[in-house]
Amino acid sequence: DQQVKQNSPSLSVQEGRISILNCDYTNSMFDYFLWYKKYPAEGPTFLISISSIKDKNEDGRFTVFLNKSAKHLSLHIVPSQPGDSAVYFCAASDSGTYKYIFGTGTRLKVLA
Amino acid sequence: SQTIHQWPATLVQPVGSPLSLECTVEGTSNPNLYWYRQAAGRGLQLLFYSVGIGQISSEVPQNLSASRPQDRQFILSSKKLLLSDSGFYLCAWSSGGRGTGELFFGEGSRLTVL
């Protein structure tokens, strides 16, 4: 039972354009969402998060949008840079538990 | 500042041998601790988490076990490794209450079972 899904295993974007990574979830109890970036053979690093009381959160080039009715969130990276090339994971948690559930990841390649 | 370390970074073990991966967190007290695994081409699978010394919650029944002998120490073990145990193991910590803060990850441990 995959509660958090990233249906696009990979995405290629030209440098300077927008990257949009998508994530869907099934558990309506999830109320906190996070995005992580991961390079090979390293631990994931935190990018940005959003609480379910908001529908948008921005941090520099990164913006996360949350659509609770659709159980969908997305990460926008503008402008995309070659250094953004990595695997991106979305994660969700339920403030009633201590568990963080991750998606399967999307490999982003930013072409110079 | 808080740091998290896990070791060994790389491990090659024969099938049926034991396993011990260790993780320690510095600069914080009473962290929530987690073990995740990333198998080849897969996402991050939650294996165990702990909210206090001696308290372990298991998410996936298998031949792995976890222990928390000290507040900031989390150990992943197996008595007999299987081929399917190969993967990239990640320790992580969070502070505060239930599911509302960041997870901070260690550098990871690559386990290959032959």
Backbone of each chain as ProteinMPNN parsed JSONL, in Angstrom:
{"seq_chain_A": "DQQVKQNSPSLSVQEGRISILNCDYTNSMFDYFLWYKKYPAEGPTFLISISSIKDKNEDGRFTVFLNKSAKHLSLHIVPSQPGDSAVYFCAASDSGTYKYIFGTGTRLKVLA", "coords_chain_A": {"N_chain_A": [[0.843, -1.19, 0.0], [1.031, 1.845, -1.154], [1.249, 4.805, 0.185], [2.173, 7.288, -0.419], [2.862, 8.699, -3.46], [4.944, 9.077, -6.262], [4.567, 9.563, -9.401], [6.082, 10.029, -11.638], [8.999, 8.76, -12.671], [11.222, 9.997, -13.703], [12.52, 13.166, -14.922], [13.303, 15.608, -17.286], [14.726, 18.784, -17.782], [15.34, 21.944, -19.265], [18.069, 24.079, -18.488], [17.392, 26.996, -16.597], [14.684, 26.932, -17.055], [11.413, 26.069, -15.692], [11.091, 23.551, -13.239], [8.842, 21.043, -12.418], [7.757, 19.012, -9.973], [5.82, 16.29, -8.999], [3.52, 14.922, -6.566], [1.457, 12.569, -5.022], [-0.93, 11.645, -2.522], [-2.59, 9.277, -0.381], [-3.607, 9.037, 2.167], [-5.765, 10.672, 4.182], [-5.211, 11.651, 6.659], [-2.696, 12.695, 6.714], [-0.854, 15.594, 7.433], [1.338, 17.138, 7.191], [3.956, 17.977, 5.063], [6.868, 17.24, 3.162], [9.755, 17.999, 1.18], [12.607, 16.442, -0.191], [15.986, 16.35, -1.3], [18.208, 14.246, -3.022], [21.442, 13.049, -3.525], [23.4, 10.506, -5.211], [24.534, 7.88, -3.093], [24.461, 9.411, -0.799], [22.917, 10.864, 2.145], [19.486, 12.014, 2.156], [18.721, 15.509, 1.785], [17.001, 18.12, 3.379], [14.593, 20.187, 1.794], [12.189, 21.852, 1.638], [9.107, 22.478, 3.339], [5.582, 21.995, 4.072], [2.683, 22.821, 5.838], [-0.601, 21.456, 6.387], [-2.353, 23.49, 6.777], [-1.761, 25.474, 5.101], [-1.567, 26.488, 1.619], [0.534, 27.032, 0.063], [4.055, 27.433, 0.017], [7.054, 29.209, 0.06], [10.553, 29.284, -0.686], [13.124, 30.873, -1.616], [14.256, 29.729, -4.68], [12.545, 27.633, -4.619], [9.258, 26.4, -4.442], [6.468, 25.084, -2.831], [3.377, 23.624, -3.461], [0.188, 22.868, -2.198], [-2.626, 20.885, -2.613], [-5.245, 20.068, -0.973], [-7.767, 18.931, -1.352], [-7.446, 17.452, -3.634], [-5.508, 15.797, -2.813], [-2.792, 16.242, -3.408], [0.488, 17.363, -4.04], [3.008, 19.652, -5.15], [6.291, 20.464, -6.26], [7.959, 23.303, -7.232], [10.656, 24.45, -9.078], [12.398, 27.24, -9.794], [14.635, 29.524, -11.263], [15.598, 26.516, -12.957], [18.655, 24.811, -12.295], [21.788, 23.31, -13.287], [22.988, 22.089, -11.051], [20.804, 21.285, -9.64], [20.167, 18.806, -10.425], [19.244, 15.682, -9.398], [17.808, 13.165, -7.227], [14.514, 13.556, -6.192], [12.515, 13.436, -3.347], [9.26, 13.218, -2.055], [7.605, 13.522, 1.08], [5.383, 12.548, 3.691], [3.607, 13.203, 6.697], [1.761, 12.387, 9.642], [0.452, 14.237, 12.149], [-0.437, 12.946, 14.349], [1.083, 10.75, 14.711], [4.452, 9.452, 14.713], [5.552, 8.873, 12.326], [7.114, 9.167, 9.118], [6.344, 9.053, 5.818], [7.647, 8.153, 2.732], [7.75, 8.939, -0.78], [8.466, 7.295, -3.959], [10.335, 8.674, -5.365], [11.638, 11.054, -7.764], [13.711, 11.374, -10.483], [15.488, 14.13, -11.343], [16.805, 15.797, -14.093], [18.713, 18.407, -15.076], [19.37, 20.099, -17.907], [22.164, 21.594, -19.369]], "CA_chain_A": [[0.0, 0.0, 0.0], [1.891, 3.011, -1.301], [0.435, 5.944, 0.608], [2.719, 8.486, -1.048], [3.246, 8.261, -4.793], [5.516, 9.996, -7.242], [4.295, 8.748, -10.582], [7.073, 10.264, -12.687], [10.304, 8.333, -12.163], [12.285, 10.897, -14.156], [12.102, 14.42, -15.548], [14.415, 16.392, -17.837], [14.334, 20.18, -17.955], [16.429, 22.813, -19.691], [18.552, 25.069, -17.515], [16.686, 28.266, -16.637], [13.236, 26.74, -17.117], [10.792, 25.616, -14.451], [10.924, 22.118, -12.97], [7.661, 20.762, -11.59], [7.735, 17.628, -9.505], [4.496, 16.026, -8.448], [3.396, 13.912, -5.522], [0.076, 12.312, -4.606], [-1.038, 10.828, -1.315], [-3.922, 8.682, -0.219], [-4.049, 9.083, 3.564], [-6.295, 12.006, 4.494], [-4.697, 12.08, 7.964], [-1.423, 13.406, 6.549], [-1.041, 17.028, 7.57], [2.622, 17.834, 7.069], [4.56, 17.433, 3.844], [8.246, 17.689, 3.024], [10.508, 17.62, -0.016], [14.019, 16.198, 0.036], [16.845, 16.172, -2.468], [19.193, 13.217, -2.697], [22.479, 12.657, -4.468], [23.796, 9.102, -5.019], [25.404, 7.491, -1.983], [24.393, 10.388, 0.285], [21.607, 10.974, 2.758], [18.649, 13.105, 1.639], [18.767, 16.794, 2.472], [15.701, 18.781, 3.424], [14.445, 21.361, 0.933], [11.084, 22.732, 1.978], [7.964, 21.751, 3.884], [4.331, 22.738, 4.121], [1.641, 22.302, 6.71], [-1.882, 21.364, 5.686], [-3.155, 24.719, 6.945], [-1.363, 26.372, 4.028], [-1.595, 25.889, 0.29], [1.745, 27.425, -0.663], [5.199, 27.859, 0.809], [8.165, 29.561, -0.832], [11.875, 29.482, -0.11], [14.047, 31.118, -2.72], [13.834, 29.172, -5.973], [11.67, 26.488, -4.378], [7.898, 26.649, -3.969], [5.647, 23.886, -2.727], [1.937, 23.874, -3.52], [-0.595, 21.768, -1.653], [-4.058, 20.842, -2.934], [-5.729, 19.039, -0.042], [-8.938, 18.235, -1.885], [-6.958, 16.483, -4.626], [-4.428, 15.032, -2.17], [-1.694, 16.42, -4.364], [1.406, 18.475, -3.843], [4.008, 19.782, -6.198], [7.47, 21.284, -5.984], [8.388, 24.066, -8.378], [12.011, 24.988, -8.978], [12.543, 28.272, -10.816], [14.942, 28.778, -12.477], [16.329, 25.267, -12.722], [20.096, 24.895, -12.491], [22.382, 21.962, -13.405], [23.22, 21.559, -9.705], [19.555, 20.739, -9.107], [20.038, 17.419, -10.887], [19.277, 14.794, -8.235], [16.516, 12.511, -7.003], [13.681, 14.315, -5.262], [11.521, 12.641, -2.636], [8.293, 13.871, -1.196], [7.303, 12.761, 2.279], [4.19, 13.012, 4.391], [3.472, 12.707, 8.066], [0.504, 12.601, 10.355], [0.88, 14.769, 13.441], [-0.867, 12.037, 15.398], [2.072, 9.67, 14.826], [5.829, 9.902, 14.518], [6.035, 8.286, 11.087], [7.249, 9.931, 7.888], [6.239, 8.131, 4.692], [8.257, 8.738, 1.553], [7.431, 8.452, -2.108], [9.507, 6.51, -4.622], [11.356, 9.565, -5.899], [11.702, 11.47, -9.169], [15.065, 11.799, -10.858], [15.479, 15.354, -12.138], [18.032, 16.117, -14.826], [18.661, 19.753, -15.645], [20.291, 20.114, -19.041], [22.822, 22.892, -19.59]], "C_chain_A": [[0.885, 1.249, 0.0], [1.065, 4.258, -0.988], [0.898, 7.256, -0.007], [3.315, 8.064, -2.394], [3.855, 9.391, -5.6], [5.503, 9.235, -8.555], [5.276, 8.963, -11.725], [8.44, 9.849, -12.166], [11.424, 9.276, -12.594], [11.695, 12.096, -14.879], [13.349, 15.13, -16.05], [13.921, 17.791, -18.161], [15.553, 20.964, -18.429], [16.8, 23.788, -18.578], [17.799, 26.393, -17.703], [15.176, 28.132, -16.694], [12.708, 26.253, -15.771], [10.776, 24.091, -14.4], [9.713, 21.957, -12.063], [7.649, 19.275, -11.262], [6.441, 17.399, -8.736], [4.491, 14.871, -7.462], [1.926, 13.779, -5.156], [0.077, 11.446, -3.348], [-2.468, 10.346, -1.144], [-4.474, 8.85, 1.187], [-4.495, 10.503, 3.935], [-5.851, 12.512, 5.866], [-3.356, 12.811, 7.847], [-1.664, 14.914, 6.628], [0.262, 17.823, 7.526], [3.387, 17.159, 5.942], [5.943, 18.061, 3.646], [8.789, 17.247, 1.667], [11.982, 17.503, 0.342], [14.709, 16.006, -1.302], [17.921, 15.165, -2.097], [20.145, 12.993, -3.861], [22.847, 11.201, -4.209], [24.745, 8.934, -3.84], [25.482, 8.56, -0.88], [23.019, 10.333, 0.93], [20.811, 12.109, 2.152], [18.828, 14.371, 2.46], [17.417, 17.497, 2.312], [15.691, 20.018, 2.522], [13.405, 22.339, 1.477], [9.939, 21.876, 2.51], [6.72, 22.624, 3.825], [3.373, 22.032, 5.06], [0.311, 22.32, 5.972], [-2.771, 22.594, 5.888], [-2.8, 25.752, 5.882], [-1.566, 25.694, 2.674], [-0.359, 26.243, -0.531], [2.818, 27.809, 0.33], [6.38, 28.074, -0.132], [9.461, 29.673, -0.064], [12.85, 29.631, -1.275], [13.508, 30.596, -4.041], [12.798, 28.052, -5.829], [10.311, 26.938, -3.835], [7.164, 25.32, -3.931], [4.19, 24.317, -2.686], [1.213, 22.634, -2.998], [-2.059, 21.934, -2.033], [-4.665, 19.706, -2.12], [-6.898, 18.261, -0.627], [-8.526, 17.174, -2.9], [-5.907, 15.548, -4.039], [-3.197, 15.039, -3.054], [-0.816, 17.57, -3.918], [2.441, 18.491, -4.951], [5.126, 20.697, -5.715], [7.866, 21.966, -7.284], [9.787, 24.615, -8.116], [12.191, 25.959, -10.143], [13.642, 29.263, -10.413], [15.722, 27.512, -12.143], [17.803, 25.456, -13.072], [20.67, 23.476, -12.602], [22.644, 21.3, -12.056], [21.971, 21.008, -9.047], [19.357, 19.285, -9.525], [20.272, 16.463, -9.719], [17.964, 14.02, -8.227], [15.768, 13.283, -5.929], [12.607, 13.402, -4.67], [10.525, 13.562, -1.951], [8.004, 12.939, -0.021], [6.088, 13.368, 2.957], [4.174, 12.437, 5.792], [2.11, 13.089, 8.62], [0.885, 13.053, 11.751], [0.368, 13.949, 14.613], [0.094, 10.875, 15.606], [3.463, 10.275, 14.657], [6.385, 9.464, 13.173], [6.077, 9.282, 9.938], [7.279, 8.914, 6.742], [6.734, 8.823, 3.444], [7.697, 8.14, 0.272], [8.626, 7.734, -2.707], [10.562, 7.373, -5.308], [11.185, 9.873, -7.376], [13.116, 11.958, -9.448], [14.971, 12.988, -11.796], [16.835, 15.543, -12.794], [17.859, 17.486, -15.459], [19.764, 19.853, -16.674], [20.844, 21.504, -19.273], [22.671, 23.352, -21.031]], "O_chain_A": [[1.415, 1.648, 1.037], [0.271, 4.705, -1.816], [0.131, 8.214, -0.109], [4.168, 7.179, -2.452], [3.347, 10.512, -5.616], [6.341, 8.363, -8.785], [5.309, 8.179, -12.674], [8.992, 10.524, -11.297], [12.459, 9.352, -11.932], [10.567, 12.071, -15.372], [14.339, 15.242, -15.327], [12.847, 17.97, -18.736], [16.678, 20.666, -18.027], [15.943, 24.255, -17.828], [17.597, 26.848, -18.829], [14.455, 29.09, -16.417], [13.474, 26.051, -14.83], [10.484, 23.428, -15.395], [9.58, 22.658, -11.06], [7.547, 18.416, -12.138], [6.032, 18.227, -7.923], [5.333, 13.974, -7.512], [1.231, 14.783, -4.999], [0.97, 10.624, -3.143], [-3.415, 10.921, -1.682], [-5.689, 8.81, 1.38], [-3.676, 11.421, 3.991], [-6.086, 13.672, 6.203], [-2.933, 13.477, 8.792], [-2.563, 15.443, 5.975], [0.282, 19.025, 7.79], [3.46, 15.932, 5.871], [6.156, 19.241, 3.923], [8.341, 16.256, 1.09], [12.536, 18.33, 1.066], [14.113, 15.569, -2.286], [18.48, 15.216, -1.002], [19.737, 12.781, -5.002], [22.632, 10.702, -3.105], [25.643, 9.748, -3.626], [26.451, 8.606, -0.122], [22.068, 9.821, 0.34], [21.397, 13.081, 1.675], [19.056, 14.319, 3.668], [16.793, 17.463, 1.251], [16.65, 20.789, 2.492], [13.707, 23.502, 1.743], [9.82, 20.698, 2.173], [6.793, 23.826, 3.565], [3.271, 20.805, 5.069], [0.119, 23.105, 5.044], [-3.814, 22.723, 5.247], [-3.46, 26.786, 5.771], [-1.718, 24.475, 2.598], [-0.218, 25.811, -1.676], [2.54, 28.431, 1.355], [6.67, 27.246, -0.996], [9.469, 30.111, 1.086], [13.331, 28.648, -1.838], [12.42, 30.982, -4.468], [12.243, 27.585, -6.824], [10.226, 27.74, -2.905], [7.228, 24.532, -4.875], [3.82, 25.249, -1.972], [1.579, 21.502, -3.317], [-2.657, 22.986, -1.806], [-4.613, 18.541, -2.516], [-7.004, 17.053, -0.415], [-9.168, 16.13, -3.016], [-5.469, 14.609, -4.703], [-2.64, 13.996, -3.398], [-1.301, 18.612, -3.477], [2.709, 17.478, -5.598], [4.924, 21.578, -4.878], [8.081, 21.312, -8.305], [10.056, 25.176, -7.054], [12.146, 25.571, -11.31], [13.585, 29.8, -9.307], [16.431, 27.465, -11.137], [18.148, 26.165, -14.017], [20.088, 22.537, -12.06], [22.533, 20.08, -11.933], [22.053, 20.341, -8.015], [18.46, 18.612, -9.017], [21.351, 16.436, -9.127], [17.119, 14.195, -9.106], [16.327, 13.62, -4.885], [11.896, 12.699, -5.387], [10.904, 14.563, -1.342], [8.145, 11.721, -0.128], [5.806, 14.558, 2.81], [4.662, 11.334, 6.04], [1.426, 13.984, 8.124], [1.573, 12.327, 12.468], [0.711, 14.236, 15.76], [-0.051, 10.103, 16.554], [3.605, 11.485, 14.48], [7.569, 9.661, 12.903], [5.195, 10.129, 9.8], [8.135, 8.03, 6.707], [6.31, 9.933, 3.125], [7.236, 6.999, 0.242], [9.663, 7.578, -2.062], [11.573, 6.855, -5.781], [10.658, 9.064, -8.14], [13.646, 12.826, -8.754], [14.444, 12.879, -12.904], [17.875, 15.462, -12.142], [16.965, 17.694, -16.28], [20.945, 19.711, -16.356], [20.094, 22.476, -19.362], [23.163, 24.422, -21.392]]}, "seq_chain_B": "SQTIHQWPATLVQPVGSPLSLECTVEGTSNPNLYWYRQAAGRGLQLLFYSVGIGQISSEVPQNLSASRPQDRQFILSSKKLLLSDSGFYLCAWSSGGRGTGELFFGEGSRLTVL", "coords_chain_B": {"N_chain_B": [[25.68, 22.793, 17.155], [23.468, 20.351, 15.686], [24.414, 17.025, 14.846], [24.55, 14.042, 12.88], [25.693, 10.772, 12.718], [26.54, 7.81, 10.993], [27.652, 4.447, 10.751], [29.152, 1.342, 9.576], [30.224, 3.009, 6.507], [30.246, 1.544, 4.2], [29.572, -1.832, 3.481], [30.198, -5.212, 2.924], [28.788, -8.287, 2.976], [28.503, -11.812, 3.578], [25.754, -14.001, 2.743], [23.727, -15.007, 5.429], [25.374, -14.115, 7.437], [25.929, -12.023, 10.394], [24.685, -8.662, 11.16], [25.467, -5.314, 12.0], [24.623, -2.064, 12.214], [25.396, 1.23, 13.098], [24.273, 4.254, 14.629], [24.594, 7.581, 15.659], [23.536, 10.527, 17.298], [24.351, 13.904, 17.807], [24.344, 16.815, 19.857], [21.714, 17.244, 20.553], [18.898, 16.34, 22.576], [16.874, 13.542, 23.558], [15.939, 12.736, 20.923], [13.726, 11.771, 18.215], [14.218, 8.762, 16.549], [15.128, 7.11, 13.516], [15.19, 4.371, 11.17], [15.681, 3.918, 7.78], [15.386, 2.272, 4.588], [16.744, 2.202, 1.349], [16.167, 0.419, -1.34], [17.483, -0.887, -4.439], [16.434, 1.159, -7.035], [14.133, 1.818, -5.69], [11.933, 3.566, -3.392], [12.216, 5.343, -0.252], [12.043, 3.293, 2.397], [10.425, 2.975, 5.444], [11.754, 1.443, 8.225], [12.177, 1.094, 11.08], [11.306, 2.985, 14.01], [11.96, 5.111, 16.817], [10.97, 6.59, 19.835], [12.041, 6.923, 22.267], [14.427, 5.801, 24.782], [14.967, 2.358, 24.607], [12.495, 1.963, 23.404], [10.951, 0.739, 20.594], [9.512, 0.848, 17.41], [8.286, -1.209, 14.916], [8.06, -1.311, 11.444], [8.135, -2.961, 9.257], [7.885, -6.331, 8.997], [10.509, -8.57, 9.268], [13.804, -9.988, 8.937], [15.307, -8.174, 10.326], [16.301, -6.156, 13.119], [16.001, -3.576, 15.622], [17.607, -1.468, 18.024], [17.777, 0.691, 20.867], [19.932, 1.608, 22.864], [20.919, 3.805, 24.221], [20.133, 7.304, 24.687], [20.811, 8.772, 22.363], [21.606, 6.941, 20.502], [21.251, 4.56, 17.98], [20.693, 1.377, 16.768], [20.908, -0.933, 14.141], [20.246, -4.26, 13.417], [20.965, -7.666, 12.434], [20.603, -11.167, 12.643], [21.025, -13.1, 10.746], [21.827, -12.458, 7.566], [19.998, -11.875, 4.532], [19.917, -12.144, 0.929], [18.128, -10.262, -0.021], [18.368, -8.229, 1.777], [20.173, -6.406, 0.953], [21.045, -3.024, 0.257], [20.653, 0.57, 0.646], [21.097, 1.989, 3.651], [19.617, 4.225, 5.868], [19.918, 6.376, 8.57], [17.99, 8.528, 10.601], [16.929, 11.554, 12.287], [14.561, 13.357, 14.303], [13.198, 16.202, 16.028], [11.21, 17.209, 18.833], [7.63, 17.095, 18.727], [5.053, 14.882, 17.497], [5.405, 13.96, 14.169], [5.845, 16.626, 12.916], [8.05, 18.073, 12.237], [11.275, 18.641, 10.696], [13.006, 15.883, 9.185], [16.248, 14.765, 9.729], [18.921, 13.437, 8.018], [21.457, 10.883, 8.148], [24.66, 9.993, 6.648], [24.379, 7.613, 5.344], [24.556, 4.022, 4.81], [25.959, 1.644, 2.817], [24.96, -1.518, 2.089], [25.907, -4.605, 0.904], [24.897, -7.775, 0.198], [26.186, -10.897, -0.392]], "CA_chain_B": [[24.71, 22.345, 16.166], [23.22, 18.921, 15.74], [24.994, 16.213, 13.782], [24.195, 12.631, 12.918], [26.699, 9.947, 12.08], [26.265, 6.4, 10.945], [28.771, 3.66, 10.265], [30.129, 1.741, 8.571], [29.687, 3.604, 5.298], [30.113, 0.482, 3.204], [29.681, -3.156, 4.101], [29.924, -6.357, 2.056], [28.626, -9.394, 3.9], [27.927, -13.023, 2.97], [24.439, -14.451, 3.204], [23.761, -15.759, 6.674], [26.234, -13.486, 8.442], [25.215, -11.015, 11.182], [24.821, -7.263, 10.755], [25.255, -4.263, 12.984], [24.829, -0.691, 11.756], [25.252, 2.101, 14.245], [23.932, 5.643, 14.345], [24.566, 8.421, 16.842], [23.159, 11.921, 17.098], [24.994, 14.795, 18.769], [23.857, 18.184, 19.912], [20.3, 17.325, 20.886], [18.519, 15.289, 23.521], [15.588, 12.899, 23.335], [15.466, 12.801, 19.533], [13.06, 10.628, 17.609], [15.216, 8.154, 15.672], [14.523, 6.327, 12.434], [15.963, 3.635, 10.167], [15.054, 3.73, 6.477], [16.172, 1.559, 3.593], [16.476, 2.463, -0.064], [16.599, -0.679, -2.191], [17.789, -0.449, -5.803], [15.269, 1.602, -7.803], [12.956, 1.954, -4.836], [11.888, 4.747, -2.537], [12.72, 5.196, 1.113], [11.11, 2.467, 3.164], [10.591, 3.093, 6.885], [11.94, 0.134, 8.853], [11.959, 1.203, 12.518], [11.471, 4.284, 14.625], [12.015, 5.063, 18.27], [10.719, 7.896, 20.461], [12.697, 6.967, 23.567], [15.318, 4.687, 25.087], [14.332, 1.056, 24.751], [11.207, 1.902, 22.72], [11.144, 0.498, 19.165], [8.331, 0.499, 16.615], [8.698, -1.885, 13.69], [7.117, -1.084, 10.361], [8.21, -4.011, 8.241], [8.35, -7.582, 9.604], [11.596, -9.155, 8.489], [14.842, -10.512, 9.831], [16.071, -7.089, 10.917], [15.826, -5.643, 14.399], [16.614, -2.315, 16.015], [17.692, -1.246, 19.463], [18.165, 2.049, 21.278], [20.463, 1.417, 24.207], [21.134, 5.12, 24.825], [19.218, 8.32, 24.169], [21.174, 9.27, 21.046], [22.23, 5.852, 19.778], [20.258, 3.69, 17.359], [21.441, 0.285, 16.146], [20.159, -1.85, 13.269], [20.936, -5.549, 13.494], [20.389, -8.894, 11.902], [21.364, -12.356, 13.043], [21.398, -13.817, 9.524], [21.464, -11.634, 6.429], [19.473, -12.432, 3.292], [20.267, -11.365, -0.264], [17.176, -9.154, -0.149], [18.701, -7.161, 2.726], [21.058, -5.438, 0.292], [20.426, -1.718, 0.04], [21.273, 1.751, 1.252], [20.403, 2.185, 4.917], [19.714, 5.613, 6.317], [19.454, 6.738, 9.893], [17.492, 9.906, 10.621], [16.378, 11.995, 13.57], [13.738, 14.557, 14.344], [13.012, 16.655, 17.404], [9.868, 17.688, 19.132], [6.47, 16.232, 18.803], [4.722, 13.931, 16.456], [5.367, 14.22, 12.736], [5.659, 18.0, 12.462], [9.318, 18.753, 12.041], [12.122, 18.057, 9.662], [13.841, 14.719, 9.419], [17.627, 14.981, 9.329], [19.473, 12.142, 7.678], [22.878, 10.61, 8.143], [25.304, 9.855, 5.34], [23.959, 6.356, 4.745], [25.43, 2.847, 4.833], [25.67, 0.761, 1.678], [25.121, -2.933, 2.434], [25.802, -5.578, -0.184], [24.898, -9.141, 0.693], [26.576, -11.765, -1.504]], "C_chain_B": [[24.594, 20.82, 16.237], [23.885, 18.201, 14.566], [24.546, 14.771, 13.968], [25.244, 11.854, 12.145], [26.246, 8.506, 12.077], [27.457, 5.681, 10.328], [28.474, 2.175, 10.399], [29.452, 2.328, 7.338], [29.415, 2.548, 4.229], [30.357, -0.859, 3.873], [29.345, -4.208, 3.058], [29.93, -7.587, 2.946], [28.096, -10.622, 3.165], [26.547, -13.308, 3.526], [24.609, -15.276, 4.477], [24.633, -15.17, 7.762], [25.434, -12.445, 9.215], [25.506, -9.606, 10.669], [24.672, -6.361, 11.974], [25.61, -2.926, 12.355], [24.53, 0.23, 12.926], [25.03, 3.551, 13.828], [23.957, 6.414, 15.662], [24.237, 9.854, 16.438], [23.834, 12.74, 18.176], [24.321, 16.151, 18.737], [22.383, 18.331, 20.184], [20.002, 16.222, 21.89], [17.106, 14.807, 23.197], [15.078, 13.034, 21.892], [14.574, 11.602, 19.206], [14.04, 10.067, 16.58], [14.563, 7.175, 14.701], [15.583, 5.546, 11.659], [15.105, 3.497, 8.911], [15.987, 2.893, 5.603], [15.745, 1.991, 2.196], [17.04, 1.283, -0.848], [16.767, -0.145, -3.61], [16.495, -0.092, -6.537], [14.011, 1.797, -6.992], [13.023, 3.252, -4.046], [12.49, 4.463, -1.183], [11.671, 4.472, 1.95], [11.42, 2.605, 4.652], [10.671, 1.703, 7.487], [11.564, 0.183, 10.344], [11.99, 2.68, 12.909], [11.379, 4.122, 16.134], [11.816, 6.466, 18.83], [11.332, 7.986, 21.841], [13.569, 5.732, 23.768], [14.517, 3.407, 25.275], [13.013, 0.898, 24.028], [11.452, 1.799, 21.219], [9.799, 0.178, 18.522], [8.811, -0.059, 15.29], [7.627, -1.699, 12.632], [7.056, -2.237, 9.365], [8.712, -5.292, 8.901], [9.377, -8.265, 8.71], [12.668, -9.602, 9.458], [15.749, -9.424, 10.378], [15.471, -6.706, 12.258], [16.55, -4.347, 14.7], [16.641, -2.232, 17.527], [18.145, 0.169, 19.713], [18.663, 1.947, 22.712], [20.731, 2.727, 24.945], [20.277, 6.152, 24.096], [19.507, 8.688, 22.718], [21.854, 8.21, 20.194], [21.157, 4.906, 19.259], [21.007, 2.643, 16.552], [20.495, -0.584, 15.332], [20.933, -3.154, 13.192], [20.203, -6.631, 12.717], [21.242, -10.054, 12.368], [21.861, -13.115, 11.82], [20.912, -13.025, 8.312], [20.946, -12.464, 5.251], [19.943, -11.577, 2.114], [19.394, -10.12, -0.378], [17.431, -8.023, 0.854], [19.655, -6.131, 2.12], [20.326, -4.122, 0.066], [21.219, -0.629, 0.709], [20.466, 2.09, 2.482], [20.687, 3.589, 5.451], [19.144, 5.751, 7.711], [18.995, 8.201, 9.857], [16.993, 10.249, 12.02], [15.462, 13.199, 13.366], [13.589, 14.945, 15.814], [11.552, 16.988, 17.619], [8.809, 16.628, 19.03], [6.259, 15.373, 17.583], [4.735, 14.583, 15.09], [5.211, 15.646, 12.249], [6.96, 18.756, 12.306], [10.101, 18.086, 10.933], [12.729, 16.751, 10.145], [15.238, 15.047, 8.919], [18.299, 13.623, 9.159], [20.988, 12.077, 7.849], [23.38, 10.372, 6.726], [24.93, 8.56, 4.622], [25.011, 5.269, 4.841], [25.016, 1.92, 3.698], [25.976, -0.665, 2.078], [24.924, -3.777, 1.189], [25.915, -6.96, 0.426], [25.162, -10.072, -0.49], [26.267, -13.223, -1.206]], "O_chain_B": [[25.462, 20.117, 16.754], [23.911, 18.706, 13.444], [24.208, 14.344, 15.072], [25.633, 12.243, 11.044], [25.642, 8.031, 13.039], [28.174, 6.234, 9.494], [27.652, 1.775, 11.224], [28.247, 2.163, 7.148], [28.464, 2.661, 3.455], [31.238, -0.997, 4.721], [28.322, -4.109, 2.382], [30.932, -7.901, 3.588], [27.317, -10.484, 2.222], [26.215, -12.906, 4.641], [25.502, -16.116, 4.587], [24.639, -15.664, 8.89], [24.373, -12.02, 8.756], [26.419, -9.381, 9.875], [23.857, -6.617, 12.86], [26.765, -2.686, 12.004], [23.552, 0.045, 13.65], [25.538, 4.005, 12.803], [23.408, 5.957, 16.664], [24.622, 10.318, 15.365], [23.888, 12.324, 19.333], [23.796, 16.576, 17.708], [21.84, 19.429, 20.062], [20.779, 15.278, 22.029], [16.277, 15.536, 22.652], [13.925, 13.403, 21.67], [14.664, 10.554, 19.846], [14.632, 10.83, 15.817], [13.581, 6.509, 15.027], [16.719, 5.995, 11.51], [13.968, 3.028, 8.963], [17.192, 2.814, 5.838], [14.558, 2.126, 1.9], [18.255, 1.162, -1.003], [16.255, 0.924, -3.943], [15.584, -0.912, -6.652], [12.925, 1.927, -7.557], [14.043, 3.941, -4.037], [13.186, 3.466, -0.991], [10.57, 4.974, 2.176], [12.554, 2.377, 5.073], [9.777, 0.879, 7.292], [10.73, -0.597, 10.804], [12.609, 3.507, 12.24], [10.815, 3.159, 16.653], [12.426, 7.422, 18.35], [11.176, 8.998, 22.526], [13.467, 4.753, 23.03], [13.524, 3.376, 26.003], [12.448, -0.195, 24.029], [12.09, 2.675, 20.634], [9.043, -0.655, 19.021], [9.645, 0.548, 14.619], [6.44, -1.901, 12.887], [6.035, -2.451, 8.713], [9.865, -5.339, 9.328], [9.124, -8.504, 7.529], [12.457, -9.593, 10.671], [16.849, -9.717, 10.847], [14.281, -6.907, 12.501], [17.587, -4.052, 14.107], [15.82, -2.834, 18.219], [18.815, 0.778, 18.878], [17.909, 2.172, 23.658], [20.765, 2.744, 26.175], [19.76, 5.886, 23.01], [18.584, 8.894, 21.929], [22.595, 8.537, 19.267], [20.263, 4.499, 20.001], [21.864, 2.985, 15.738], [19.405, -0.926, 15.791], [22.136, -3.154, 12.931], [19.019, -6.527, 12.397], [22.463, -9.936, 12.474], [22.947, -13.694, 11.827], [19.708, -12.938, 8.068], [21.389, -13.587, 5.011], [20.321, -10.419, 2.292], [19.863, -9.056, -0.783], [16.783, -6.978, 0.788], [19.908, -5.091, 2.728], [19.142, -4.105, -0.272], [22.296, -0.855, 1.26], [19.289, 2.438, 2.384], [21.825, 4.058, 5.477], [18.034, 5.301, 7.997], [19.579, 9.013, 9.139], [16.679, 9.371, 12.824], [15.58, 13.944, 12.393], [13.819, 14.14, 16.716], [10.765, 17.038, 16.673], [9.055, 15.437, 19.219], [7.154, 15.17, 16.762], [4.138, 15.641, 14.89], [4.514, 15.877, 11.261], [6.951, 19.986, 12.25], [9.662, 17.113, 10.321], [12.938, 16.541, 11.339], [15.398, 15.551, 7.808], [18.248, 12.773, 10.048], [21.695, 13.075, 7.711], [22.647, 10.522, 5.748], [25.146, 8.435, 3.417], [26.205, 5.551, 4.94], [23.872, 1.471, 3.629], [27.125, -0.994, 2.374], [23.904, -3.677, 0.508], [26.902, -7.281, 1.088], [24.434, -10.033, -1.482], [26.531, -14.092, -2.036]]}, "name": "protein", "num_of_chains": 2, "seq": "DQQVKQNSPSLSVQEGRISILNCDYTNSMFDYFLWYKKYPAEGPTFLISISSIKDKNEDGRFTVFLNKSAKHLSLHIVPSQPGDSAVYFCAASDSGTYKYIFGTGTRLKVLASQTIHQWPATLVQPVGSPLSLECTVEGTSNPNLYWYRQAAGRGLQLLFYSVGIGQISSEVPQNLSASRPQDRQFILSSKKLLLSDSGFYLCAWSSGGRGTGELFFGEGSRLTVL"}
